[in-house]
């Protein structure tokens, strides 16, 4: 029997959403998401991650243009590349950077954000495909623009907003998780 509560509901209901309404996030939603990022655990509590929440569509569109210029407009670098920008038209994108490429800590933080978003009625999609932007000559420009220290590296991003689609649930493999007694 599955234990049900608000947290498990958010985990079980969360899906990657790639279509969003134009509705902006409220200040309360953004503050809640920022606290969820801040509360993410990290190894030895070093807190190596820094997060930038981008809510300005012009900035997101400029970042997308640089990304497309880098990888090509017809390159299948991410799902729905033919129709959607890399941020999937969400009204907010949180970008996580860290010292020493702390991928595990960034992964924990992005999951906190995804579950928190679902828990407060928002949707999200985790994005790694934009990483080449920060590994290219554009990277310095964007780190400066986002006020990220040059010794930090891009780890992962998440687009967040009010979903405008309800895709079918994707099947999960039952044989991948086992109890060993």
N, C-alpha and C positions, 0 to 999 in steps of 0.2 A: 504494500500500500504506500502510495506517495504522500509525503507530508506537504500540505499546501499552505502557503502564506503569501504575503505581498512580495517577498523576495523571490521565492521559488516561482511564483506566477510570472514575474518580470524575466527570470532566466528562461523559463519554458516558452514564453510568448515572443521573445525577442527574435527578430529576423533581420537580415540585411535588406534595407530598403533603399531603392535607387531612384525613386520619384518622390518629390516633396512639393507641398503647397508653398506659396510665397510668404506665408505667415512667419513673421520674425519671432525669435525667442524672446520671452519676457525677461526683464531684469531678474526676477525671482528664479526663473528657470536657469539662467546663466549663473547666478550666484550658487544655486544648488549644484550644478555641474562642476563649477570651480572647486567647491568644497569636496565633491566626490573625487576629483583628481588629487586634491591636496591630501585626502585621507588614504590614498592608495598605499599599501605597504611596500617597503623596499628592503633589499638586503641590508642587514645591519643598520637599518634606518638611516642610510646615507642620503636618501632623497635626491638622487642624481638627476631627476627629470625636471624639465621646465616646460610649460605648456603655453601656447598662444591660441586664444580663441579669436578667430577672424569672423566677424559678422558683417563686414562691409563687402557688398556684392562686387563693387568696382575692383577692390583688391583681389577678391577671389577670381574674377574674370581675367585680370592681368596675370595672375599666377598661372591660370589655366592656359593663357596665350603663350607664356614663356615655356610651359611644359610641352604644349603641342608643337611649338617651334623646335624644341629639343628632340622630341621623340617622333615627330611626324604626325600630320593630321589624320592619316589613314592607318596608323599603327594600332593594332589591338592590344594596347597596354593595360586596359581595364574593361570591365563589363559595361556595355552600352556606350563605348567610345564613339560610335557613329552619331549618336544623338545628344549625349550628355557631356558636360564638362567633367573634368576629373573629380570635382567636388560634388558631382551628381545633383547640382541645383539645390542643395540644402542651404538654408539660410545661415548656417554656422558650420565652421570646420575648426576642430581643435587639433593642433599640430604639436606633437610631443618630441622634444629634443633632449639629449642627455650627454653628460660627460662620459667619456669612455664607451660610447655605444652600448648603453645598458639596456639591451633588448628585452631582458626578462622583466625588469622593473617597468619599462615602458609598456610591455604587454599587459602587466597587471593593471597599470593605470588606465589603459584604453578599455580594458574589460570593465573596470569600475565605471567608466563613463558610459559604456554601452548599456550596462544594467541599470545605472541610475537614470539614464535617459528614458528607458522603457518604463521604469518605475514611476516616473513623473508624467507619463503619457506621451513621450516623444519617441521618435524612431531614429535609427542610425545605420551607418555602414562604415566599417573599418576599412581604411585605405592605406595601402603600402605602395601602390603604383607610382605615386608622385616622388618617391625617393630619388630617382635619377636627377631630378631638378636640383637637389641639394648636393649632388656629387658632381655637378657640372659647373661651368663658369657662372651660371645664374645663381648658384648656391650662395655665394658671398653677398650678392645683391639682396637676396631674400632674407638671409640671416640678419643683415643690417636693417632691412625694412621692418622685420618682425622683432627687432631688439633682442636677438639671440647671440650670446657670446660666440666668438669664432671658434673656440675650443669645444663647442657642443656639436653633436651630430644629429641629423634627423633620424628618428626611430620609426614613427608610425603616426597616422592621423585618423581622425574619425569625423565624418560629416553627421550633423545632427539637425533634426527639424521635425515638422509634422508630416508624416508620411502621406503619400497620395496614391498608394497602391497596396494591395494585400495579396502578395504572391503565395502560391501554394507552398505548404511546408515541404522542405527538402528532406528526403529520407536520410536516416542515420544508420550507421552500421551497428548492428546488435552485438557482433562478435569482437568488438574492439575493447570492451571493458569487462574485466573479470574480477571476481573475488578469489583470493588465494588464502586458504585457511591453513 
